[in-house]
Amino acid sequence: MTHAPALGTAAARPAPAPTRRVNDAPIRMFHALFALAFAGAWATGDSEAWRALHVTLGYTLAGLLGFRVVYGLVGPRPARLTMLWRRIAAAPAWWRASLRQLRNPRTIGWTQGRHLLLSASIAGLLLGIVPLGLSGYAVYADWGGEWLEAVHEFFANALLALAGVHLALLALSSALQRRNLARAMFDGRVAGAGADLVPSQRRGLALLLLAAVLGFGAWQWQQSPAGLLPAAGAGSKHHHLDDD
C-alpha cells in the first residue's frame, strides 16, 4: 500500500522558477542613488532655503555619472556602455525594416522597438546630466541672469519627463512580457533559465559607492555655514526672486 506524501513536505512544494543574474550590486546601487539624487535635486530646485542641499545633490549626480562612465568602461559586460550603444545603434536598421512592413504591422518587431526606446531613454538620462550640471553650476556661480536659470530649469524638466517615459516603457514592457523587468534593479535577477551574465555581486564596491556619496554629503554639511537643511520658518522662494 502506498501512502500519499504529507502536506508541507519538500516533495509537495513546487520548484522555484529559474532566474539568472544580469546586474551586480554596484549598478543597482548607482541606479538607486541616481534616482534619489535627481528626485531630491528636482524637488529642491525652486527654493532658496534648500539651495545648499540642491547644490550638493547636483554635485552628487555629477559624481555618480563619473562613476557610471568609468564602470561602463571597466565593469562587467552587461554594464558596459558599449552594450548600450550597440542596442541604440540598431535603431536605424529597425526603423527601415519597420517602414517596409507597414502594410502588415503584425510583422514589425515591436519588442525590439520597446527595447530600443528603453535603451535610448537610459542614454538620454545619462547624457542629460551634463548640460543640467553645467547650467546648474553656471547659475550657482552667478555667470548669467534669469535666462540661464530658465535653461537649467528646461533641462531639469526635460529629464523629469524622460524619466517618466522610461518608467512607462518599463511598465508597458513588463505587462506585455508578463514579467517584472524592474526586478533586475532590485535583486539583480530576471526570470528565465540560463547562466548568470554577471558572475559576482561586487557588494564591496557598492558599499564603497554608498559610503562615498554619504561621505560627500557629510563633508558638504560641515562646509555649509547653515547646514544643508533650511532653518525652521525659512521662506521658500525661487533663486531669481531673491536677486530682484
C-alpha positions as MATLAB code, in Angstrom:
seq = 'MTHAPALGTAAARPAPAPTRRVNDAPIRMFHALFALAFAGAWATGDSEAWRALHVTLGYTLAGLLGFRVVYGLVGPRPARLTMLWRRIAAAPAWWRASLRQLRNPRTIGWTQGRHLLLSASIAGLLLGIVPLGLSGYAVYADWGGEWLEAVHEFFANALLALAGVHLALLALSSALQRRNLARAMFDGRVAGAGADLVPSQRRGLALLLLAAVLGFGAWQWQQSPAGLLPAAGAGSKHHHLDDD';
ca = [
       0.000    0.000    0.000;
       1.321    3.399   -0.943;
       0.908    6.468    1.216;
       0.316    9.999   -0.072;
       3.067   12.452    0.900;
       2.281   14.516    3.939;
       1.207   18.089    3.402;
       4.048   20.598    3.742;
       6.793   18.171    2.809;
       9.515   19.096    0.377;
       8.056   16.716   -2.213;
       4.811   18.724   -2.306;
       6.485   22.113   -2.797;
       6.763   23.421   -6.363;
      10.244   24.055   -7.631;
      11.188   27.751   -7.697;
      11.147   29.403  -11.095;
      14.637   29.668  -12.587;
      16.332   33.072  -12.617;
      19.694   34.436  -13.687;
      21.734   37.416  -12.519;
      22.064   40.254  -15.026;
      23.054   43.201  -12.799;
      25.577   43.400   -9.989;
      25.321   45.388   -6.773;
      27.280   48.487   -7.959;
      24.906   49.018  -10.890;
      21.871   48.635   -8.641;
      23.364   50.987   -6.060;
      24.139   53.540   -8.761;
      20.595   53.293  -10.083;
      19.057   53.876   -6.644;
      21.379   56.751   -5.714;
      20.994   58.375   -9.128;
      17.190   58.264   -8.923;
      17.118   59.588   -5.348;
      19.629   62.356   -6.058;
      17.760   63.525   -9.153;
      14.381   63.430   -7.413;
      15.782   65.369   -4.463;
      17.510   67.921   -6.680;
      14.356   68.491   -8.721;
      12.208   68.852   -5.595;
      14.560   71.430   -4.025;
      15.303   73.400   -7.193;
      12.708   76.165   -6.654;
      13.565   77.006   -3.060;
      16.347   79.318   -1.937;
      16.066   77.833    1.558;
      17.022   74.394    0.190;
      19.737   75.682   -2.130;
      22.655   74.121   -0.235;
      21.067   70.675   -0.440;
      20.132   71.254   -4.080;
      23.728   72.082   -4.981;
      25.031   69.082   -3.027;
      22.669   66.757   -4.872;
      23.770   68.312   -8.165;
      27.404   67.557   -7.410;
      26.360   64.069   -6.341;
      24.708   63.470   -9.713;
      27.867   64.590  -11.484;
      29.973   62.245   -9.361;
      27.605   59.337   -9.953;
      27.745   59.976  -13.688;
      31.543   59.849  -13.498;
      31.360   56.524  -11.692;
      28.954   55.146  -14.295;
      31.238   56.155  -17.149;
      34.265   54.515  -15.536;
      32.314   51.379  -14.611;
      30.893   51.343  -18.104;
      34.447   51.037  -19.407;
      35.941   48.523  -16.966;
      32.904   46.808  -15.416;
      31.285   43.504  -16.392;
      29.910   43.067  -19.896;
      26.228   43.855  -19.125;
      27.304   47.156  -17.529;
      29.484   48.254  -20.453;
      28.417   51.426  -22.218;
      29.365   49.766  -25.489;
      26.475   47.339  -24.967;
      24.100   50.265  -24.547;
      25.487   51.900  -27.663;
      25.105   48.729  -29.717;
      21.435   48.497  -28.801;
      20.856   52.117  -29.749;
      22.894   51.771  -32.961;
      20.432   49.112  -34.123;
      17.663   51.722  -34.256;
      18.160   52.839  -37.906;
      18.032   49.244  -39.175;
      14.903   48.537  -37.106;
      13.270   51.723  -38.387;
      13.974   50.880  -42.039;
      12.671   47.338  -41.575;
       9.546   48.650  -39.850;
       8.831   51.072  -42.692;
       8.981   48.197  -45.183;
       6.467   46.235  -43.108;
       3.865   48.962  -42.576;
       1.343   47.052  -44.693;
       1.473   44.226  -42.171;
       2.065   45.784  -38.717;
       1.978   42.359  -37.031;
       5.355   41.548  -38.558;
       7.051   44.612  -37.070;
       9.428   43.807  -34.225;
       7.618   45.778  -31.546;
       9.549   44.061  -28.745;
      12.840   45.207  -30.240;
      11.366   48.674  -30.680;
      10.474   48.897  -27.000;
      13.943   47.736  -26.025;
      15.454   50.375  -28.297;
      13.327   53.076  -26.676;
      14.281   51.848  -23.202;
      17.965   51.969  -24.122;
      17.561   55.421  -25.660;
      15.845   56.712  -22.520;
      18.694   55.399  -20.353;
      21.273   57.058  -22.593;
      19.267   60.286  -22.585;
      19.102   60.347  -18.791;
      22.851   59.847  -18.510;
      23.787   62.356  -21.203;
      21.264   64.903  -19.955;
      23.097   65.239  -16.649;
      25.943   67.010  -18.484;
      24.022   70.119  -19.651;
      21.925   70.023  -16.482;
      25.008   70.053  -14.267;
      26.887   72.658  -16.302;
      23.943   75.039  -16.407;
      23.346   74.482  -12.693;
      26.953   75.300  -11.863;
      26.747   78.434  -14.023;
      23.644   79.545  -12.111;
      25.331   78.793   -8.783;
      28.441   80.765   -9.835;
      26.194   83.641  -10.960;
      27.551   83.626  -14.509;
      24.250   84.655  -16.074;
      20.832   86.070  -15.394;
      17.358   84.648  -15.454;
      17.844   83.218  -18.957;
      20.447   80.807  -17.599;
      18.114   79.744  -14.823;
      15.489   79.106  -17.498;
      17.966   76.897  -19.382;
      18.720   74.947  -16.217;
      15.025   74.542  -15.451;
      14.363   73.384  -19.009;
      16.892   70.560  -18.747;
      15.579   69.583  -15.304;
      12.007   69.318  -16.570;
      13.128   67.547  -19.760;
      14.967   64.896  -17.739;
      11.986   64.500  -15.441;
       9.761   63.888  -18.465;
      12.313   61.441  -19.876;
      12.377   59.581  -16.561;
       8.583   59.309  -16.772;
       8.840   57.909  -20.302;
      11.430   55.402  -19.105;
       9.186   54.187  -16.281;
       6.169   53.993  -18.606;
       8.112   51.930  -21.137;
       9.336   49.651  -18.367;
       5.797   49.144  -17.079;
       4.455   48.525  -20.595;
       7.177   46.010  -21.422;
       6.640   44.234  -18.102;
       2.899   43.956  -18.767;
       3.322   42.710  -22.334;
       6.019   40.187  -21.414;
       4.212   39.205  -18.201;
       7.292   39.512  -16.050;
       8.650   42.220  -13.775;
      11.528   43.797  -15.703;
      12.178   46.239  -12.858;
      13.228   43.315  -10.664;
      16.715   43.460  -12.169;
      17.312   46.765  -10.371;
      16.243   45.340   -7.015;
      17.858   41.923   -6.739;
      19.810   41.875   -9.997;
      17.970   38.871  -11.432;
      15.450   38.237  -14.208;
      13.164   35.282  -14.741;
      14.389   32.601  -17.091;
      16.877   29.796  -17.310;
      20.489   30.271  -18.291;
      23.881   31.191  -16.937;
      24.404   34.328  -14.872;
      25.609   37.202  -17.042;
      27.335   38.736  -14.018;
      29.431   36.190  -12.102;
      29.999   38.302   -8.971;
      27.833   40.660   -6.951;
      30.712   43.031   -6.047;
      28.905   44.152   -2.907;
      32.069   45.752   -1.553;
      32.200   48.205   -4.446;
      28.522   49.007   -3.999;
      29.067   49.777   -0.316;
      32.083   51.900   -1.224;
      29.945   53.915   -3.648;
      27.297   54.437   -0.963;
      29.955   55.475    1.555;
      31.420   57.969   -0.937;
      28.018   59.595   -1.513;
      27.214   59.764    2.205;
      30.705   60.997    2.993;
      30.444   63.760    0.419;
      27.089   64.798    1.846;
      28.540   64.926    5.363;
      31.504   66.978    4.143;
      29.170   69.414    2.386;
      27.146   69.699    5.595;
      30.255   70.667    7.523;
      31.319   73.167    4.855;
      27.938   74.916    4.718;
      27.577   77.591    7.440;
      23.865   76.885    7.871;
      23.964   73.184    7.047;
      22.102   71.550    4.175;
      18.609   71.793    5.636;
      16.695   75.094    5.948;
      16.101   76.633    9.328;
      12.604   76.422   10.776;
      10.353   79.068    9.264;
      12.683   79.801    6.370;
      10.860   81.081    3.317;
      10.739   79.240    0.007;
      11.459   81.409   -2.978;
      12.893   80.801   -6.402;
      16.514   81.815   -6.796;
      15.932   84.685   -9.164;
      13.305   86.272   -6.906;
      15.939   86.996   -4.298;
      18.047   88.828   -6.866;
      15.374   91.403   -7.758;
];
